[in-house]
Amino acid sequence: MAIKTRKKAEKKEISPKEYRGFIEGIELEDIFFSKASFELLVPNRDFWREKTSIGVTENAELLERDSKKFVVNHKYNLAISNRTDKKEKFLKISANLIVEYSTKKEITEEIFRVFRKINLPLNTWPYFREYVHSCIGRLNIPPLILPVLKRP
């Protein structure tokens, strides 16, 4: 009996020079919220006096691409929870941002893997930070200032 084995597809890496060349040829054309929400999960705002933990997750998906443009959906989720019991959530804030770029060179999967980690958050994070700040203000709880995003 023959045993078939599959080689894992090797992910091609791009060189820093190739990535810089791609970045030099793009422009941000449009950015907007496609979905956004916030939810206070406790009956009052006293949770802010508790020791809290703040967690932010993100995910990006390439929606469209061709030789002249590409469109990305960038999702952010923020949760404020009890520092000692992470399952006890006090507040959730989420946002989906649609970002459209023009490009001189078509984006590849290899380039997108790097782009989604480095450049995309630099473009979208300020929008999410402002949205979080606005939501916190509407809830009339003490301000929450999210840090500046730093990428290598």
C-alpha positions, -999 to 999 in steps of 0.1 A, spaced: 0 0 0 14 34 -10 12 63 14 6 96 -1 22 126 16 17 162 9 43 188 11 32 219 29 31 247 5 60 269 12 52 305 17 73 327 -5 90 355 13 95 389 -4 126 409 -1 126 443 17 136 459 -16 106 444 -34 83 455 -5 96 491 -6 91 492 -43 55 481 -38 49 506 -10 63 535 -31 36 528 -58 5 528 -36 -18 556 -25 -47 556 0 -78 565 -20 -106 559 5 -112 547 40 -146 543 58 -163 524 85 -185 496 71 -196 484 106 -190 497 141 -205 490 175 -200 493 212 -217 475 240 -216 481 278 -220 446 292 -226 456 329 -256 474 343 -236 504 355 -203 521 348 -187 513 382 -166 486 366 -140 513 358 -131 513 395 -121 476 392 -87 465 380 -93 462 343 -75 446 314 -77 460 278 -72 437 248 -73 446 212 -74 421 183 -73 427 146 -78 409 114 -74 419 77 -89 405 46 -81 413 10 -116 419 -6 -106 430 -42 -75 433 -62 -64 440 -97 -35 457 -115 -46 492 -105 -62 489 -70 -69 467 -40 -95 469 -12 -90 456 23 -114 450 52 -97 456 85 -115 445 116 -107 456 152 -121 443 184 -114 459 218 -125 443 251 -122 457 286 -124 429 311 -117 421 347 -79 417 352 -83 387 375 -111 370 355 -107 376 317 -140 360 310 -158 388 328 -161 414 301 -173 450 309 -172 466 275 -167 456 238 -160 480 210 -156 468 174 -151 483 140 -147 472 104 -128 496 81 -128 493 44 -96 507 28 -91 513 -9 -56 518 -23 -45 526 -59 -14 507 -69 12 507 -97 19 470 -91 -7 444 -83 -6 432 -47 3 395 -43 -5 372 -13 31 374 -3 31 412 -2 -3 413 15 10 391 44 36 418 51 13 448 43 -14 436 67 11 436 96 30 468 89 14 494 67 -23 487 69 -25 492 107 -6 524 104 -34 537 81 -64 524 101 -53 525 137 -58 563 141 -95 559 129 -101 531 154 -84 550 182 -107 580 176 -137 558 174 -128 542 208 -123 576 223 -157 588 210 -175 557 223 -159 560 258 -170 596 259 -206 587 250 -206 562 278 -195 589 302 -167 569 317 -131 581 323 -111 586 291 -92 557 276 -62 567 255 -50 539 233 -13 540 225 4 550 193 8 520 171 45 512 165 56 488 138 92 476 130 
